[in-house]
Amino acid sequence: MQINTYELSNENGMKVTVTNAGCGIISIKVPDKNGQLRDVVLGLDKAEDYLSKHYYLGVIVGRVGNRIGYGKFTLDGKEYQLAQNDGDHHLHGGIEGFDKKVWTVISGESTKIIFEYVSPCGEENYPGQLTVRCTYTLTEDNTLRMDYLAETPTKTICNLTNHSYFNLEGFDAKDIYGHVMQINSDKLTAVDEGLIPTGEYYAVAGTPFDFNTPKAIGQDIEAAAAVNGTGGYDHCYVLNGGEAPSYAAIVHAPESGIKMTVTTDMPGMQFYSGNFIDGSVTGKGTTYQKHSGFCLETQLYPDTVNQPGFPGCIVTKDKPFKSFTAYKFES
C-alpha cells in the first residue's frame, strides 16, 4: 500500500500534516504570540520513516498502548502470551503494532480525515479481529481532535492512544524544562521497578509529581527521576472528574506564548518526558535529545487488563472501544 501525507488547515492558518504510515502526526503548525507559525511536534523527515524504530513519534499505538505486565493476560479462561518487547513486558502493541502499519484513508477533507486499519485475529497474538478507525479533525478554534473507534465481531482487548511528542517552543527547541504544566489529577497509578502498576494509587500532593498548581516541567524532573529510575516523568495520572474532566492538562511555553489545553473522555493520561530519547533519531533537520519533547497519552490505565480494580479494556461486538482527545492551541 502506498504511503502518503495529508494536510489539514483552517482559516486561522493552522496546519496539521498527517500520514497513513502509523496513522501518524508529522507536524502541527500553530501561530505563536507574534503570529508566526511554529511546528510544535517532533517529527521525521519522510513519511515512510514512521514505520521504523522512532520512539513512537506521532503515531497511534495499539492494539493496547502502554504496558502489559510480562506480556500476559487471560480472556475467557484462556491465557495469551504477547511479545515482551520492553524488558520483561509488552509495550504499545508489540513488535509490529499499529504504529508499524500502513492505514487506509476512508475519507478526507480540508479539515477532517478518517484512517482505518483492520487487525486480523492472532496479530501479535491478540485474539479476535479488530477494525480501528481514527478521525483527525481540525476546527476553526485551533483544536485538533482525535476520535477513536475500534470494533470486533468477537471479543478482544483494546487501549488506543496517540504518541506525539510536543515542544511548544518549536520541534527544534533544546528541551521542555521551561514549559509550565498543570495536570488535573490528584493521584497516579503506583508502579513497580518495571513500570507495571501494583493496583494501588499514589497521591501526588507534596511530591515531585504534583502538577495541580502550574509549575515548570524542569522544576522537579530530577527528583521524579530518582523515585523509580525513569529518567524523568513516565507515569499514568488518574484524571479528576470521572470520564469527562473539564481538562486533562494545560501546558504553556513562555517564549513562544503558545498554550495547549488537552481534553479527553479517557480516565488516565500518561505524562512522558522523553526520557529515552538519546540522539539516535534525526528529523526535520534536527537531532532529538533526552527531554526534547513531552507526551500526554490519554488512555485507560497501564496493565488494566490484569488489574480488576482498573477500568476495563475488553471490547465485544456490543461494546466497542470509543474515545476522543482534543488539543486546543492558543497564543
C-alpha positions as CSV (number, residue, x, y, z in Angstrom):
1,M,0.0,0.0,0.0
2,Q,1.3,3.5,-0.9
3,I,2.5,5.8,1.9
4,N,1.1,9.3,1.6
5,T,0.9,12.5,3.6
6,Y,-2.2,14.7,4.0
7,E,-2.6,18.3,5.2
8,L,-5.4,19.8,7.2
9,S,-5.8,23.5,7.5
10,N,-8.2,26.1,8.9
11,E,-8.8,29.8,8.2
12,N,-6.5,30.9,11.1
13,G,-3.5,29.5,9.2
14,M,-3.1,26.4,11.5
15,K,-1.8,23.4,9.6
16,V,-1.6,19.8,10.5
17,T,0.2,17.2,8.4
18,V,-0.6,13.5,8.9
19,T,0.4,10.3,7.3
20,N,-1.2,6.8,6.8
21,A,2.1,5.3,8.0
22,G,1.3,4.5,11.6
23,C,-1.6,7.0,11.3
24,G,1.0,9.5,12.4
25,I,1.1,13.2,13.0
26,I,4.1,14.7,11.2
27,S,3.6,18.3,12.1
28,I,1.3,20.7,13.9
29,K,1.9,24.3,12.9
30,V,0.2,26.9,15.1
31,P,0.6,30.7,15.5
32,D,2.8,31.9,18.3
33,K,2.3,35.2,20.2
34,N,3.8,37.1,17.2
35,G,1.5,35.4,14.7
36,Q,4.4,33.3,13.3
37,L,3.7,29.6,12.7
38,R,5.7,27.2,14.8
39,D,5.8,23.4,14.3
40,V,5.2,22.1,17.8
41,V,5.7,18.3,17.4
42,L,8.8,16.3,17.0
43,G,8.8,14.5,13.6
44,L,10.7,12.6,11.0
45,D,11.9,13.6,7.5
46,K,9.9,11.1,5.4
47,A,6.5,9.5,5.9
48,E,8.0,6.0,5.5
49,D,10.3,6.7,8.4
50,Y,7.3,6.4,10.7
51,L,7.2,2.6,10.1
52,S,10.7,2.1,11.6
53,K,12.0,2.4,15.1
54,H,11.5,6.0,16.1
55,Y,10.4,6.3,19.8
56,Y,6.8,6.2,18.5
57,L,7.0,9.8,17.3
58,G,3.5,11.0,16.4
59,V,1.9,7.5,15.8
60,I,-1.1,5.7,17.0
61,V,-0.1,2.8,19.4
62,G,-2.2,-0.3,19.9
63,R,-3.8,-2.8,19.9
64,V,-3.0,-2.0,23.5
65,G,-1.0,1.1,24.3
66,N,1.3,1.3,27.3
67,R,2.5,-1.8,29.2
68,I,1.1,-5.2,29.9
69,G,2.9,-7.0,32.7
70,Y,5.1,-9.9,31.4
71,G,3.0,-9.7,28.2
72,K,0.4,-12.0,29.7
73,F,-3.4,-11.7,30.1
74,T,-6.3,-14.1,30.4
75,L,-9.6,-13.7,28.4
76,D,-12.5,-16.2,28.9
77,G,-10.2,-18.6,30.8
78,K,-7.5,-18.7,28.1
79,E,-4.1,-17.2,28.7
80,Y,-2.4,-15.2,26.0
81,Q,1.3,-14.6,25.8
82,L,2.3,-11.4,23.9
83,A,5.7,-10.2,22.8
84,Q,7.9,-9.0,25.6
85,N,9.4,-6.0,23.8
86,D,10.1,-3.8,26.8
87,G,12.3,-5.9,29.0
88,D,10.0,-8.5,30.5
89,H,6.9,-6.6,29.5
90,H,4.7,-5.9,26.5
91,L,4.7,-2.3,25.2
92,H,2.5,-0.4,22.7
93,G,1.1,-3.4,20.9
94,G,4.3,-5.5,20.4
95,I,6.9,-5.9,17.8
96,E,4.7,-4.6,14.9
97,G,1.9,-2.8,16.5
98,F,-0.5,-0.3,14.8
99,D,2.4,2.2,14.6
100,K,4.1,-0.1,12.1
101,K,1.1,-0.5,9.8
102,V,0.0,1.4,6.7
103,W,-3.6,2.6,7.3
104,T,-6.3,3.1,4.7
105,V,-7.8,6.5,4.2
106,I,-11.6,6.2,4.3
107,S,-12.4,9.8,3.6
108,G,-10.6,13.1,3.6
109,E,-11.4,16.8,3.5
110,S,-9.5,20.0,4.2
111,T,-10.3,19.9,7.9
112,K,-11.0,16.2,8.5
113,I,-9.5,12.8,7.6
114,I,-10.5,9.3,8.6
115,F,-8.0,6.4,8.7
116,E,-8.8,2.7,9.2
117,Y,-6.8,-0.4,10.0
118,V,-8.1,-3.9,10.2
119,S,-6.1,-6.0,12.6
120,P,-6.6,-9.8,11.9
121,C,-7.3,-12.3,14.7
122,G,-3.9,-13.5,16.0
123,E,-1.9,-10.5,15.0
124,E,0.8,-10.0,17.7
125,N,-1.1,-13.0,19.3
126,Y,-4.1,-10.9,20.2
127,P,-7.4,-12.7,20.0
128,G,-10.2,-11.5,17.7
129,Q,-10.3,-9.3,14.6
130,L,-10.3,-5.6,15.4
131,T,-11.3,-2.8,13.0
132,V,-9.9,0.5,14.1
133,R,-10.8,4.0,12.8
134,C,-9.0,7.2,13.8
135,T,-10.5,10.5,12.8
136,Y,-8.4,13.7,12.8
137,T,-10.5,16.9,12.8
138,L,-9.1,20.4,12.8
139,T,-11.6,23.1,14.0
140,E,-11.7,26.8,13.5
141,D,-10.8,27.5,17.1
142,N,-7.4,25.8,16.5
143,T,-8.3,22.5,18.1
144,L,-7.0,19.2,16.7
145,R,-9.4,16.4,17.8
146,M,-8.8,12.7,17.6
147,D,-11.8,10.3,17.7
148,Y,-11.1,6.6,18.0
149,L,-13.5,3.7,17.3
150,A,-12.5,0.0,17.5
151,E,-14.9,-2.8,16.8
152,T,-14.7,-6.6,16.8
153,P,-17.1,-9.3,15.8
154,T,-16.0,-11.4,18.8
155,K,-14.0,-10.4,21.9
156,T,-10.6,-8.8,22.4
157,I,-8.8,-6.1,24.3
158,C,-8.0,-2.5,23.2
159,N,-6.4,0.7,24.5
160,L,-5.6,3.2,21.8
161,T,-3.7,6.5,22.1
162,N,-1.6,8.9,20.1
163,H,2.1,9.2,21.0
164,S,3.0,12.7,19.7
165,Y,5.9,14.5,21.4
166,F,5.2,18.2,21.9
167,N,7.6,21.1,22.3
168,L,5.5,24.3,22.3
169,E,8.7,26.4,21.7
170,G,9.2,24.5,18.4
171,F,10.2,21.0,17.5
172,D,13.9,22.1,17.3
173,A,14.0,23.7,20.7
174,K,16.6,22.3,23.1
175,D,14.4,20.9,25.8
176,I,11.0,21.1,27.6
177,Y,12.1,22.3,31.0
178,G,10.6,25.8,30.8
179,H,7.2,24.6,29.8
180,V,4.6,25.4,32.6
181,M,2.2,22.5,33.1
182,Q,-0.9,21.8,35.0
183,I,-2.5,18.4,35.3
184,N,-6.0,17.8,36.6
185,S,-5.1,14.8,38.8
186,D,-4.6,14.0,42.5
187,K,-3.0,10.6,42.1
188,L,-1.0,8.2,39.9
189,T,-1.2,4.5,39.3
190,A,1.6,3.3,41.6
191,V,4.1,1.2,39.7
192,D,7.0,-1.2,40.4
193,E,10.5,-1.0,39.1
194,G,9.3,-2.3,35.7
195,L,6.7,0.5,35.5
196,I,3.9,-2.1,35.9
197,P,1.0,-1.0,38.1
198,T,0.7,-2.6,41.5
199,G,-3.0,-2.0,41.5
200,E,-2.7,0.8,44.1
201,Y,-2.6,4.5,43.7
202,Y,0.0,7.1,44.7
203,A,-1.2,10.5,45.9
204,V,0.8,13.3,44.2
205,A,0.3,16.0,46.9
206,G,3.6,17.2,48.2
207,T,5.6,15.1,45.7
208,P,7.5,15.9,42.5
209,F,4.5,14.5,40.6
210,D,2.1,17.2,41.7
211,F,1.0,19.5,38.9
212,N,-2.3,20.6,40.3
213,T,-0.6,24.1,40.7
214,P,1.1,25.1,37.4
215,K,4.9,24.6,37.5
216,A,7.8,24.2,35.1
217,I,8.4,20.7,33.9
218,G,12.0,21.0,34.7
219,Q,11.4,22.1,38.3
220,D,11.2,18.7,39.8
221,I,12.1,16.4,36.9
222,E,15.3,15.1,38.5
223,A,13.5,14.4,41.8
224,A,10.9,12.5,39.9
225,A,13.6,10.5,38.1
226,A,15.1,9.5,41.4
227,V,11.8,7.9,42.6
228,N,11.9,4.9,40.4
229,G,14.7,5.4,37.9
230,T,12.6,6.5,35.0
231,G,14.9,9.4,33.9
232,G,12.1,11.8,34.4
233,Y,8.3,11.5,34.2
234,D,6.8,8.3,32.8
235,H,3.6,7.9,34.9
236,C,-0.1,7.5,34.4
237,Y,-2.1,10.2,36.0
238,V,-5.7,9.3,37.1
239,L,-7.7,12.2,35.8
240,N,-10.2,14.1,38.1
241,G,-13.8,14.4,37.2
242,G,-14.6,10.9,36.2
243,E,-14.6,10.1,32.5
244,A,-15.1,13.6,31.2
245,P,-12.8,16.1,33.1
246,S,-13.0,19.8,32.2
247,Y,-9.4,19.4,31.1
248,A,-6.7,16.8,31.5
249,A,-3.7,19.2,31.2
250,I,-2.8,22.7,30.3
251,V,0.7,23.5,29.1
252,H,2.2,26.9,28.3
253,A,5.5,27.8,26.7
254,P,6.7,31.2,27.9
255,E,8.9,32.2,24.9
256,S,6.5,31.3,22.1
257,G,3.4,32.2,24.1
258,I,1.7,29.0,22.9
259,K,-0.7,27.3,25.3
260,M,-2.1,23.8,24.7
261,T,-5.2,22.5,26.6
262,V,-5.9,18.8,26.5
263,T,-9.4,17.3,27.0
264,T,-10.5,13.7,26.8
265,D,-13.1,11.2,28.0
266,M,-10.4,8.7,28.9
267,P,-9.8,8.1,32.7
268,G,-6.0,8.3,32.5
269,M,-3.1,10.2,30.9
270,Q,0.5,9.1,30.7
271,F,2.8,12.0,31.1
272,Y,6.1,11.0,29.5
273,S,9.0,13.5,29.3
274,G,11.1,11.8,26.5
275,N,13.5,10.1,28.9
276,F,14.8,7.5,26.5
277,I,15.4,9.8,23.5
278,D,19.2,9.6,23.1
279,G,20.2,11.5,20.0
280,S,19.9,8.5,17.7
281,V,16.9,9.9,15.8
282,T,17.0,12.9,13.5
283,G,14.1,14.6,11.8
284,K,13.2,17.9,10.2
285,G,16.9,18.8,10.3
286,T,17.4,18.4,14.0
287,T,18.7,15.6,16.3
288,Y,16.4,14.8,19.2
289,Q,17.9,14.5,22.6
290,K,16.6,13.5,26.1
291,H,13.7,15.7,27.2
292,S,13.3,17.3,23.7
293,G,9.6,16.7,23.9
294,F,6.8,15.5,26.1
295,C,3.9,13.2,25.5
296,L,0.4,13.4,27.0
297,E,-1.0,10.0,26.1
298,T,-4.7,9.9,27.1
299,Q,-5.8,6.3,27.7
300,L,-7.0,3.6,30.0
301,Y,-4.5,2.7,32.8
302,P,-1.4,0.6,32.1
303,D,-1.8,-3.2,32.5
304,T,-5.5,-2.5,33.0
305,V,-6.4,-6.0,31.7
306,N,-4.7,-7.6,34.7
307,Q,-6.0,-5.2,37.4
308,P,-9.6,-5.9,38.5
309,G,-9.9,-2.5,40.1
310,F,-8.9,-0.6,36.9
311,P,-11.2,0.5,34.1
312,G,-11.8,-2.4,31.7
313,C,-10.4,-2.7,28.2
314,I,-12.4,-5.7,26.9
315,V,-14.1,-5.0,23.6
316,T,-17.0,-7.1,22.3
317,K,-19.4,-6.9,19.4
318,D,-21.9,-4.9,21.5
319,K,-19.2,-2.8,23.3
320,P,-16.7,-1.2,21.0
321,F,-13.8,0.9,22.2
322,K,-14.6,4.6,21.7
323,S,-12.7,7.7,22.9
324,F,-11.7,11.2,22.0
325,T,-8.8,13.5,22.7
326,A,-8.6,17.2,21.8
327,Y,-5.6,19.5,21.7
328,K,-6.6,23.2,21.7
329,F,-3.9,25.8,20.9
330,E,-3.9,29.4,21.8
331,S,-1.3,32.2,21.9
